[in-house]
């Protein structure tokens, strides 16, 4: 009788073990990519069931970034406010190949880096409209097959926090030791004014007055130019412009890129001391 009990217990334990082994494994999906000469992956993406669009897949990017064109087309631009001229939103759905994710945070803005990618590769690959970053890929275990040019995705059960929202909170709540907000300001005089209205969703800021005899005038900047970068730092909002200018000391000559009559022009500007 004792041996019968042992035999029955062994069958029960085997049944438990078998049930555990039979648990379904997460589905693994393979997605093709185009390997660009820069080493970046180019993938086809659908946003809110619109598209497909071509985006750079960047495992070093902390946010999802798309330009205003596909932001409007997909409905992502209808989200709330953002910072640095960006529009913070949440995609109802996002598909990279046949891998689908829900409620993906995204930033809508015309970033100069994305624009540069698009211009450089447009002849061969068409428009490149953004970057796939952490809010999407953190949900999966991934492998890369360079020979087959395939990304493999397996769901890991992780739902990443909204990194962009955390960045916004950190910036808006940043305080100095006296409890006052920190404000970036230029460390030298440039001699131009800039503006960007709430309805202006184009890249860069519009230059207004160019002061006579100023470093801006001497360098060739003109009223109506679209300021794109200062020393390689993008100036997509007034806050961006102040932050970029604050990095340049008086007397230092730096490249300033503007858009004039539809063409990019790089000028050398040497801001001067003043207050």
N, C-alpha and C positions, 0 to 999 in steps of 0.2 A: 504493500500500500504506500509505503514511504517513497519507493522508486517511482510510482505513478504520479505522486505529487510533484516530484522533481521534474519529471517529463512534462507535466502540464505547465509548470512554471517556465521551463525552457521554451516551450511553444509560445507562451505569452510574451516573453522577452524578445523572441525572434520577431513576433508581430509588431512590437513597438519599434524595434530597430528597422524593420522593413518600411514602416510608415514614414519614419524620418528620412530614409534614403529616397523615398518616392516623392518628396516635396519638389515642386517645380522649380527649376532654375530660371533666373531672369533671362529674358530673350536677348540675344546678341545680334546686333545689326551692323552691317558693313556699309560704309558710305564712301563713294569715290571722291577724290579730290584732284585738283590740278596743282602741280608743284611749280611755283613761279621761280624765275631765275634768282630772286632774292631769298629763296628758301621758305617762303610763306605758302600756306595751303589756301587754295581758292575753292569754296564749296557753294553749292546751290541751296538756297534757303527760302522757305515760305514763311511769311509773317501774317498772322490772322487769316490764314488760307488765301493770301494774295502772293503773287510772284510766279515763278521763282526769281529771286534776286541773287546776285553774286557778291559774297562777302568773304573777307579774309578770316580764316580760322586761326586765332592767336591764343595759345595756352598761357601767354604771359599777360593777357589783357584782363584787368580787374572788372571791367564793365562790358555790357553789350552796347554797341554804338552803331547807329544808322544815320544816313543823311536825311535832310528834310524832304527830298524828293520821294523816297520810298516811305518815309514817315507819314506823309500825307496820303500816299497811295494805299498804304495798309491800315490807315486809321490810327497809327501810333501817336501822331502829333496831337491828338485830342486829349492827351494826358494833362497832368498838372504842371506847375511851374518847376523850374530847375535852377541852375546856377551857371555862371560863366556863359550866358547866352544859350544854354541848353534847355531842352524840354524833357522832363522826367516823366516816364510813362510805364505801363505794364502791358505786355503783349498777352492777349488771351491764349494764343497758341503760337508755337514756333516749330518749324520742321527743318532739320538739316538732313537732306536726303529723305529717308523714311523714318528717321528718329524724331519723335514728336514730344514736346514738352509744353506744359501749361503754365500760365502766369509767370512769364519771364520779364524781369525788370529791364528796361532799355532806356538809353539816352539818345534823344534825337537832336543832332546838330551837324553842321557842315564843317567837319574837322579838316584842317589843311593836310594832315597825313593821309587820310582816306582819299582826299581830292588828288593828291600827288600820285598815289597808287593808280587811281582811275585814269589819269592822264597818261601815265607811263605805259600802261598795259591795255589801253582801250582799243587800239588797232587790232590786237590779237584776241582779247577776251571780252571786249565790250565794257560797259560801265561797271565799276566796282563801288558798292554803295554802303559799306560799313565793315564792322569787325565783330565776330562772334567771340565772346569772352566768358569769364568765370560764371555769371549767372546761368549759363546754359551747360558748359562742359563739366562743371563741378558735380552734376547729377549722375555722372557716368564714370565707370572705369574705362580707360581708353588705351588702345594700342595703335601704332602706326606701322603700316606695311609700305615701305618706300618703293619696293619693286612692283607691287600691284597697284600702288597709289590708292590705298584704301585706309580709312579710319574705322576702327572697330569700337562700338559703343555697347556697354553692358550697364544697365541701371544699378546704382549702388544704394538707393534708398535715401540719399542725402538731399535735403532741400536747402540750398545756400541762402544766406541772408542777403538783403539788398545792400550791396557794398556802396553803391552810389548814394543811397539815402544816408548811410552811416557817414560817408564823407561830407555830405551837406550839413549834417548835424554837428560834426566836428568843426567845420569851418565857421558856421554861424554862431557856435557857442564858444569859439576860441576867445580867451581873454588874457590880458597881461596881468602882472602881479598886483596892479592896483584895481583890478576888476573892470577895466575899460576895454572895449573892443579894439582889436588891432586893425589898423588901416594901412594898406600899402600906398606909398606915394613915391613919386620919382625922386631920385637922388641928384638930378641935374635938370637943367632947363633945355627943352627941345624946341619950343616955339610953334606949337600947333595946337588946335583944339580938335576934339573928336566927338562924334555923336552916333547913337544907335537907338532908333525908336523901337517900341514894343512890337510893331508890325514888321520890322526888318529882320527877315530870317536868312539873309544872304551871309556868306562868310565875310569876316573882317568888320571894320568900323569905318564910317565915312569921315574923312578929314574936312574940317570946316575952315576956320581962319588960319592962315600961315603968317606969322608975325614977321614984319619987315626986318631984315638984317639978322634973323634968328638962324640957328643951326639947321632948322628944317628948310628954310628958304635957300640957304647957301648950298644945301645938298640937292635941291631941285624938287622937293615935295610941293605939290600944288593942291589948292582947295578943290575938293571933288574927288581926289584920289581915294581909293579904298585901301586902307591900311590892313595888310594881311599878317605880317610877322615883324617882330623886332629882334634882331640877333637870333633868328631861328625859333623864337618863342611866339606861339600863335596869339593873335589879338582879335578874338572873335566877339569880344564884348568890351565895355569900358573897364570892367574889373580886370580882364585879361591884359588890357593895354597898360593900365597902371602897374600891374604886377610885373609885366615884361620890362617896362621902363625903369622900375625900381631896381632892377638888377644891373643897370648900366651906370658906372661912375662917370663923373664929369671928365671930359678930355679923352675919353675912350671912343674910338671910331668903330661903329658896328653897321652891318648890313640891315637895311630896312626894305622890306618887300611891299610894293603897292600894286594895285590893279588900276590901270589907266587905259581908257578906251578899249577895254576888253583884253588887254595884254598885261602880263606881269612884268614889273620893272623893279630891279634891285638897285638902291641908292645907298651911298655911304654917308652916315650921319654922325657928327661929333657933338653931343650935347655939352653944354658949358655950365660952370658953377653959377649958382644963384639961389634965391629963395622966394 
